Amino acid sequence: MIDCTGYQSFGQFLQGHGFGDTFACFFQKAPAEPEAMAGALWLIIALPLLGAVVCGLLGKSLGKANTALVACMSVAASFVLSVLAFWVTSDHDVLALNPFAPEPSHYSIAQDYGTWFAAGGFRAQLGLRVDHLSGTMLLVVTGVGFLIHLYSAEYMGHDEGQWRYFSYLNLFVAMMLLLVLADGMALLFVGWEGVGLCSYLLIGFWYSDPAKAFAGRKAFVVNRIGDFGFLVGMFLLVLMVEAFSHQASPDSFAPRGPYAPAAQVEKWRLGLAERGPLNFQGLEELARSLTPKANPGAIGLSTPIRQGPLEGHSFGGVLTAVLLLFLLGAAGKSAQLPLYVWLPDAMAGPTPVSALIHAATMVTAGVYMFCRLSFLVALSPTAMAAIALLGGLTALWSALIAFAQDDIKKVLAYSTISQLGVMFIGVGVGLFWAALLHLATHAAFKAALFLGAGSVMHGNGDETDIKRLGGLRHRMKWTWATFGVATVAITGVLPLSGFFSKDAILHGAHSATLLAYPGLTRVVWLLGLATAACTAFYMFRLYLLVFEGERARDAKLPEEKVKESGRAMTVPLVVLAVLSVGLVFHGLPLPYGGGQLRPMMEDYLSPVFRTSQLIFRETRVLEVHSEPSLPYGAWLTALLLAWAGLLLALYFYRKLFPSWAGKPAPALAKAIRTFAQNKFYVDEAYELLLVRPVKFLSFISYKVVDSLLIDALAVRGTAWVTLRVGAALRYLQSGDVQSYAAVMALALAAGIAYVLIRVAS
Amino acid sequence: MAVPITHYLVLAAALFCLGALGVLIRRNALVVFMSVELMLNAANLTFLAFARERGDLSGHAAAFFVIAVAAAEAAVGLAIIIAVFRSRNTVNVEELRTMRH
């Protein structure tokens, strides 16, 4: 029967609690055959893609309602398939053959569609895979995606370009699903670029406004910088895998079950020839054999590469470089320091886009990518430290900026950057499951917040300034209630989903130490705690200013004209609010077999992160202090910090303002506020340090290289020379046939004379 | 006593040079045309001389081919000359130099 230690599925959980075998087996066995499901995986991507094509080509003639219907239903169908795929993989007996290792992978289904392209020894494969990691992401992407499509049907109902909007949005979902389902870095990169393209298209959706078109361009250009790092990292990784395949010997592989190391090397090489060097399973086996072993002949992290372009560098060094380059890519896509500047500007797009792309799904691609490569991350303490520190700094930095933003969407944008930073902390301290759990809970409550903000704007004549709203709780009851729940979830003043997912990360940062960088996790933990307190403050500031108190005197619409949004908008809000509460179940430590208290998500994702946990155990780079099974102390700290933020916000925005209304604020506070309001002048600094020099350089190269060298010298110069030579030579054409014949005869005679002389001499 | 091949070749070369000279210096298009025919026949003469020397028939075939081409050329060339005379009222090649820079 079921013979695993933890509960990898809901069914097993129920069984462990005496719900009976029948009930457990109902949840255990999905109503679909694993083989059939694997064969249908491509449909999950193809359906939204088809929706995009239909909306894009026929949308104008179909009419608005039909376009919305096609778009929503294609994502809904994809969601149903995703649920099935997720369900299928919850069974331990569901296996996918691992071409790189003798034993198959449990809890996963995979489908290979043959070679995509091959060049020399390199090969990229078209393959899709669902395991617990991509299954969770599938549910987030299609679930939240469907709700946001539904919401958009009303939100964008009055827009001229509604068909264009749904086409882009469907294309985005397809690309995101490709990113999630891809079974190799090459295919993942296609999705990675695809979502970037859709993000650009949707940020600049209202392209007739130059500022919005510029925001789209900015997002695209900043992402290019990150993608450059990502691509170079991928090339390095290919070279490293090639070097490993040259040097691999049976010494590098530990005997596993009945399989001898020699057979494993053979199998790995076969897998490499079949699936190419960028396949995730191949990389996982590589990571496994790079872990230190007692065997002296084994390839380790410090073994130098013997041949190829990377000759002389050690495997560990190259791996760290690869991961740092991936970190640059992830910083671009997931809006981390120093490349976060595009995300606040991305709020120029329609609000549902901000909710789907710039909060729930696309910006989490970096976190997903690192979770996918958890086994490589676990091998490099330097990369882990860099990821954790970058996440911590970004989290606090953007939380501080969010303090003084007055645009409702800008506050949420900086909050997203900050929460993504928290997820990066989770990755950096080796708690991949917590990062993913925070990703999922964040997708729920941040989507609810963004959609709530959209609803507020919809009902208030597109007003985004929170100073000019206020008192909306009476007029927009559904929006108010769901926004309130989501605010509580993100800040953690009550232990809802966000509390546990964020706290799992902070708790992990507190209890773990990277031995190579002592003290770093402590710094990161403090950064995280400060972020948590700041989050509570700015989120409640937002909530209080928008929904509580009196309506602002300079509001755009009078209070009686404000009205609640329609069903299509409030239903997604309610569902997302329920999810923000309901996901608490996945983060709550629950009693499992053996009397251990572990969050469900940790158990659920343990098959995916098995190799990284193995590496942590073997390399001992990460020391985890033993903690009591229930971290009451840490929870109390987190609660207290959140309440401190909440009370501070209440103090400032509910009580302090009326009494201070007449008095001018102190100069220092004003200066700090201006500083934060202007986003710490990062955009200005980039403008001065990067944009201006680059513009100057391009001006120089335009004037010298393009205008002078290419245009004047090369292009017009060639034309001028040809013209002059032609003008001189045309006088040879006299029109006199006999002179032409004379020239011919003379030339012939000269040629004959030359030949005769050559022969004679 | 058979005539040695050198005689034929010298004669053919002399005819060819006469023809070439005619093409280069005569003004009348008709005469130029006739000079071209002379050159062609000089070439024919060398073909036949070598064919006789080698004792095979391929030189004869080439000569027949040249005669056929010369006939076609004469037909087209004379037609052109007549057409030119009709439009320009002259067949002097020195005056026919409109195709110039």
Interface residues (C-beta under 8 A of the other chain):
Chain A: R730 Y731 L732 Q733 S734 G735 D736 V737 Q738 A741 A742 A745
Chain B: A20 V23 L24 I25 V32 V93 E94 L96 R97 T98 M99 R100 H101
